[in-house]
Amino acid sequence: MENFELIKAIIILILLVIFTILYGLSLFNNIKYVVPQVSTFKSDFLILEKWLEKYNLKWKKIVDLWSWIWKAIRFFEKKFKMESTWYEIDFSNTLIAKILNKIFSYNSKVIKWNYFKADLKKYDFIYVYLFPELMEKVEEKIWKDAKKGTIVFVNAFNFKNKEEIDIFYKNWKKKIYVYKI
């Protein structure tokens, strides 16, 4: 019985070390790429769900450009049956997302890759939720690389050089901007 307790303690210690390493790598990537982590909240999805029916999303392709948390991609896949891809540079986030895909039978493609190198031409929709520090570079990348007619959903922080075609909003603080290439 003592051996079982010792083995259990060693396993817990190993898991704690692995978690600490993964979390450290995540912090390192956030500092390296100057990317604060931003979460998408349930209220964001309630806004999206209410307004998105008019965009005929079913069976289209969507990409989430590094929104840190993979909830957005899962939402589009589950609610609208979209073929979904999520770009993320952080190893721990991609590992966890791939495990969750297996556990919950999601089909979304999780790619550990810098989205500035992603090919955006194959997507009908793009979802972005990043802090303002990156939005100008993301805006430039999207308008340079996405195909004509692509719809872009931008959560909270709008593009400064483009005019939105729609704004979904819950209140004056929480907006989702819609752009068309």
C-alpha positions as CSV (number, residue, x, y, z in Angstrom):
1,M,0.0,0.0,0.0
2,E,2.9,2.3,0.7
3,N,4.3,1.7,-2.7
4,F,0.9,2.7,-4.3
5,E,1.0,6.0,-2.3
6,L,4.6,6.7,-3.4
7,I,3.7,5.9,-7.1
8,K,0.7,8.2,-6.8
9,A,2.8,11.0,-5.4
10,I,5.4,10.6,-8.1
11,I,2.8,10.7,-10.8
12,I,1.2,13.9,-9.3
13,L,4.7,15.5,-9.1
14,I,5.5,14.5,-12.7
15,L,2.1,16.0,-13.9
16,L,2.8,19.1,-11.9
17,V,6.2,19.5,-13.5
18,I,4.8,19.0,-17.0
19,F,2.0,21.5,-16.3
20,T,4.6,24.0,-15.0
21,I,6.8,23.5,-18.1
22,L,3.8,23.9,-20.5
23,Y,2.6,27.0,-18.7
24,G,6.2,28.4,-18.8
25,L,6.4,27.8,-22.5
26,S,3.0,29.5,-22.9
27,L,4.2,32.6,-21.0
28,F,7.4,32.6,-23.0
29,N,5.5,32.5,-26.3
30,N,3.2,35.4,-25.1
31,I,6.3,37.5,-24.3
32,K,8.2,36.4,-27.5
33,Y,5.3,37.2,-29.8
34,V,4.0,40.2,-27.7
35,V,0.6,38.6,-27.5
36,P,-1.6,39.0,-24.4
37,Q,-4.1,36.2,-24.0
38,V,-7.7,37.2,-24.7
39,S,-10.7,35.0,-24.0
40,T,-14.0,34.7,-25.8
41,F,-16.9,34.8,-23.4
42,K,-20.3,33.1,-23.6
43,S,-21.9,36.5,-24.1
44,D,-19.9,36.8,-27.3
45,F,-21.4,33.6,-28.6
46,L,-24.9,34.6,-27.7
47,I,-24.3,37.8,-29.8
48,L,-22.9,35.8,-32.7
49,E,-25.6,33.1,-32.6
50,K,-28.4,35.8,-32.7
51,W,-26.9,37.6,-35.7
52,L,-25.1,35.0,-37.8
53,E,-28.0,33.2,-39.5
54,K,-28.1,35.8,-42.2
55,Y,-24.6,34.9,-43.4
56,N,-25.4,31.3,-44.4
57,L,-22.5,29.7,-42.6
58,K,-23.4,26.0,-42.9
59,W,-20.8,23.9,-44.5
60,K,-18.4,26.8,-45.1
61,K,-14.8,27.1,-44.0
62,I,-13.7,29.3,-41.1
63,V,-10.3,30.0,-39.6
64,D,-9.7,31.4,-36.1
65,L,-6.5,33.4,-36.1
66,W,-4.9,32.9,-32.8
67,S,-7.7,33.8,-30.4
68,W,-5.9,31.9,-27.7
69,I,-8.9,30.0,-26.6
70,W,-10.4,27.5,-29.0
71,K,-14.0,28.1,-27.9
72,A,-14.8,30.2,-31.0
73,I,-13.8,27.5,-33.4
74,R,-15.8,24.9,-31.5
75,F,-18.8,27.2,-31.5
76,F,-18.7,27.6,-35.3
77,E,-18.2,23.9,-35.9
78,K,-21.0,22.8,-33.6
79,K,-23.6,25.5,-34.3
80,F,-23.1,25.9,-38.0
81,K,-21.4,22.7,-39.1
82,M,-18.5,24.7,-40.5
83,E,-15.2,23.2,-41.4
84,S,-12.9,24.9,-38.9
85,T,-9.2,25.6,-38.5
86,W,-7.5,27.2,-35.5
87,Y,-4.0,28.7,-35.7
88,E,-2.1,28.9,-32.4
89,I,1.6,29.4,-31.7
90,D,1.5,28.0,-28.2
91,F,2.4,24.4,-27.8
92,S,0.4,23.8,-24.6
93,N,-2.8,25.3,-26.1
94,T,-2.5,23.2,-29.2
95,L,-1.9,20.1,-27.2
96,I,-4.9,20.7,-25.0
97,A,-7.1,21.6,-28.0
98,K,-6.1,18.4,-29.8
99,I,-6.8,16.3,-26.7
100,L,-10.2,18.0,-26.3
101,N,-10.9,17.3,-30.0
102,K,-10.5,13.6,-29.4
103,I,-12.5,13.5,-26.1
104,F,-15.4,15.5,-27.5
105,S,-15.3,14.3,-31.1
106,Y,-14.6,17.8,-32.6
107,N,-13.3,17.9,-36.2
108,S,-11.6,21.3,-36.0
109,K,-8.1,21.3,-37.3
110,V,-5.7,22.7,-34.7
111,I,-2.5,24.0,-36.2
112,K,0.6,25.1,-34.2
113,W,1.8,27.8,-36.5
114,N,2.2,31.5,-36.7
115,Y,-0.9,32.7,-38.4
116,F,1.0,35.5,-40.2
117,K,2.3,32.6,-42.4
118,A,-1.2,31.0,-42.9
119,D,-2.8,30.7,-46.3
120,L,-6.1,32.5,-45.9
121,K,-7.4,32.1,-49.5
122,K,-9.2,28.8,-48.7
123,Y,-11.5,30.2,-46.1
124,D,-14.9,31.8,-46.4
125,F,-14.9,33.3,-42.9
126,I,-12.2,34.6,-40.6
127,Y,-12.6,35.1,-36.8
128,V,-10.2,37.4,-35.0
129,Y,-10.0,38.3,-31.3
130,L,-6.7,39.9,-30.5
131,F,-5.7,43.0,-28.6
132,P,-5.2,46.3,-30.5
133,E,-1.4,46.0,-30.6
134,L,-1.7,43.4,-33.2
135,M,-4.9,44.4,-35.1
136,E,-3.1,46.7,-37.7
137,K,-0.8,43.9,-38.7
138,V,-3.6,41.4,-38.8
139,E,-5.8,43.7,-40.8
140,E,-3.0,44.1,-43.4
141,K,-2.5,40.3,-43.5
142,I,-6.2,39.6,-44.0
143,W,-6.7,42.2,-46.8
144,K,-3.6,41.1,-48.6
145,D,-4.2,37.3,-48.4
146,A,-7.9,36.5,-48.1
147,K,-10.0,35.9,-51.2
148,K,-12.6,38.4,-52.3
149,G,-15.9,38.0,-50.6
150,T,-14.5,36.6,-47.3
151,I,-16.4,37.7,-44.2
152,V,-14.3,38.7,-41.2
153,F,-15.6,38.7,-37.7
154,V,-13.6,40.8,-35.3
155,N,-14.4,40.6,-31.6
156,A,-14.1,43.7,-29.5
157,F,-11.2,45.5,-31.2
158,N,-12.1,46.8,-34.7
159,F,-9.9,47.4,-37.7
160,K,-8.8,51.0,-37.9
161,N,-8.4,51.3,-41.7
162,K,-11.5,49.4,-42.9
163,E,-15.2,50.1,-42.6
164,E,-17.4,47.4,-41.2
165,I,-20.5,46.1,-43.0
166,D,-22.2,45.2,-39.7
167,I,-21.8,45.5,-36.0
168,F,-23.3,42.9,-33.6
169,Y,-23.5,44.3,-30.1
170,K,-24.7,43.4,-26.7
171,N,-24.0,46.9,-25.3
172,W,-21.7,49.8,-25.9
173,K,-18.7,48.0,-24.5
174,K,-19.1,44.6,-26.2
175,K,-19.1,44.6,-30.0
176,I,-18.4,42.2,-32.8
177,Y,-17.4,43.9,-36.1
178,V,-18.1,42.3,-39.4
179,Y,-16.0,43.1,-42.5
180,K,-16.1,41.9,-46.1
181,I,-13.1,41.6,-48.3
